[in-house]
Amino acid sequence: MTAIELVVTFNKRGMNMIVEGALLKIGPLDMLTNTDRELIRRHRPALLALVTGRLLWWFGADGRPAQLPLGAELPSGARFWCVEGANVWTPNGEMR
């Protein structure tokens, strides 16, 4: 499942997604399954970009930042990522 498909699925289930600061909040919490939580962790960067409408940036071993299209997933070699306008790069795999 992609981040876009996850957003559509949550919308169909009547769930809300909002961003407060660097936090992605999805609810109501009692509707989230363990599978949902795992998908959220896996797709967090792309979900943040989709919900905020901001582009996702990443960089890998070469140290060069690159922009991804809205809704795109991070490449497997991405070491850090941020949503456009953020003041900090997040290590790939770090969950908040």
Contacts in CASP RR format, 6 or more apart in sequence:
PFRMAT RR
TARGET T0000
AUTHOR 0000-0000-0000
METHOD contacts of the structure
MODEL  1
MTAIELVVTFNKRGMNMIVEGALLKIGPLDMLTNTDRELIRRHRPALLAL
VTGRLLWWFGADGRPAQLPLGAELPSGARFWCVEGANVWTPNGEMR
1 9 0 8 1.000
1 39 0 8 1.000
1 43 0 8 1.000
2 43 0 8 1.000
2 46 0 8 1.000
2 71 0 8 1.000
2 73 0 8 1.000
3 43 0 8 1.000
3 46 0 8 1.000
3 47 0 8 1.000
3 50 0 8 1.000
3 71 0 8 1.000
3 73 0 8 1.000
4 46 0 8 1.000
4 50 0 8 1.000
4 71 0 8 1.000
6 39 0 8 1.000
6 40 0 8 1.000
6 43 0 8 1.000
6 47 0 8 1.000
7 17 0 8 1.000
7 47 0 8 1.000
7 50 0 8 1.000
7 51 0 8 1.000
10 16 0 8 1.000
10 17 0 8 1.000
10 26 0 8 1.000
10 36 0 8 1.000
13 31 0 8 1.000
14 31 0 8 1.000
15 26 0 8 1.000
15 27 0 8 1.000
15 28 0 8 1.000
15 31 0 8 1.000
15 32 0 8 1.000
16 25 0 8 1.000
16 26 0 8 1.000
16 27 0 8 1.000
16 28 0 8 1.000
17 24 0 8 1.000
17 25 0 8 1.000
17 26 0 8 1.000
17 27 0 8 1.000
17 47 0 8 1.000
17 51 0 8 1.000
18 24 0 8 1.000
18 25 0 8 1.000
18 51 0 8 1.000
19 25 0 8 1.000
19 48 0 8 1.000
19 51 0 8 1.000
19 52 0 8 1.000
22 48 0 8 1.000
22 86 0 8 1.000
22 88 0 8 1.000
22 90 0 8 1.000
22 96 0 8 1.000
23 96 0 8 1.000
24 40 0 8 1.000
24 44 0 8 1.000
24 47 0 8 1.000
24 48 0 8 1.000
24 51 0 8 1.000
26 32 0 8 1.000
26 36 0 8 1.000
26 40 0 8 1.000
32 40 0 8 1.000
40 47 0 8 1.000
41 95 0 8 1.000
43 73 0 8 1.000
44 95 0 8 1.000
45 56 0 8 1.000
45 58 0 8 1.000
45 73 0 8 1.000
45 74 0 8 1.000
45 81 0 8 1.000
45 83 0 8 1.000
45 90 0 8 1.000
45 92 0 8 1.000
46 56 0 8 1.000
46 71 0 8 1.000
46 72 0 8 1.000
46 73 0 8 1.000
46 74 0 8 1.000
48 54 0 8 1.000
48 56 0 8 1.000
48 83 0 8 1.000
49 55 0 8 1.000
49 56 0 8 1.000
49 68 0 8 1.000
49 70 0 8 1.000
49 71 0 8 1.000
49 83 0 8 1.000
49 84 0 8 1.000
50 70 0 8 1.000
50 71 0 8 1.000
52 83 0 8 1.000
53 70 0 8 1.000
54 83 0 8 1.000
54 84 0 8 1.000
54 85 0 8 1.000
55 67 0 8 1.000
55 68 0 8 1.000
55 69 0 8 1.000
55 70 0 8 1.000
55 83 0 8 1.000
55 84 0 8 1.000
56 67 0 8 1.000
56 68 0 8 1.000
56 70 0 8 1.000
56 71 0 8 1.000
56 72 0 8 1.000
56 74 0 8 1.000
56 81 0 8 1.000
56 82 0 8 1.000
56 83 0 8 1.000
56 84 0 8 1.000
57 65 0 8 1.000
57 66 0 8 1.000
57 67 0 8 1.000
57 68 0 8 1.000
57 81 0 8 1.000
57 82 0 8 1.000
57 83 0 8 1.000
57 84 0 8 1.000
58 65 0 8 1.000
58 66 0 8 1.000
58 68 0 8 1.000
58 74 0 8 1.000
58 75 0 8 1.000
58 78 0 8 1.000
58 79 0 8 1.000
58 80 0 8 1.000
58 81 0 8 1.000
58 82 0 8 1.000
58 92 0 8 1.000
59 65 0 8 1.000
59 66 0 8 1.000
59 78 0 8 1.000
59 79 0 8 1.000
59 80 0 8 1.000
59 89 0 8 1.000
60 75 0 8 1.000
60 77 0 8 1.000
60 78 0 8 1.000
60 79 0 8 1.000
60 80 0 8 1.000
61 77 0 8 1.000
61 79 0 8 1.000
63 79 0 8 1.000
67 84 0 8 1.000
68 74 0 8 1.000
74 81 0 8 1.000
74 92 0 8 1.000
77 92 0 8 1.000
78 92 0 8 1.000
79 91 0 8 1.000
79 92 0 8 1.000
80 89 0 8 1.000
80 90 0 8 1.000
80 91 0 8 1.000
80 92 0 8 1.000
81 89 0 8 1.000
81 90 0 8 1.000
81 92 0 8 1.000
82 88 0 8 1.000
82 89 0 8 1.000
82 90 0 8 1.000
90 96 0 8 1.000
END
